[in-house]
Amino acid sequence: MYIDPFVIRAINRSELRKRILLYLNEIYPSPTYLAEIARVVKSDPSNVKGALVGLGNRYNGSSSLVSLGLVEIVERDGFKYYKLTEYGKKVVELLKSYNLYYNRFM
């Protein structure tokens, strides 16, 4: 599967995006809500929302996890939940192997 280098760059530029992806990978295939993600990754809900969908000047919408196709929004009963996509799962697997490889040289 081809993984766009822009996706890897966007993730590497934000520790929060990376932590969110790793958490969603841990609970895959279950979706979860914004406040739960914020609690687990130890960040403010507004920052988590920015990483997921973009938020003004601080978080570029085109680099958000949803825009990159890594996370999908699942709506149930008027509530929004976030879930890792299959593509997002492949990207997390690549990141884990990438980190294992480079950690050998650190």
C-alpha positions, 0 to 999 in steps of 0.5 A: 500500500502506498503511503503519501510522504505528506502524511508521514511529514504531517504526523512527524511535525506533531507529537499530539497527532502521533499520540492520538494515532497510537491511542486509536490504534490501541483501541481499534476497531472501536471508536471513541469520543473527543474527551476520552481521547484528550484524557488518554493523550493528556491534552486539552480537548480543543488541541485534540479537536484541532489535531483531528479536524483542524482548528483555525490558524493553530491547526491546519485543516489539510494536515488534520488526521481526518483530512489525511484519511487516517481517522474517520468520524462516526456519528451516532445519536447526534454524537461524534466518535473518532475511529482509525481507518484502515489506511490509518492502521497501515500508517501506524504500522509503518511509523512503528517499524520506522521508529524501531529502525531508527532507534537502533542508531540512537 
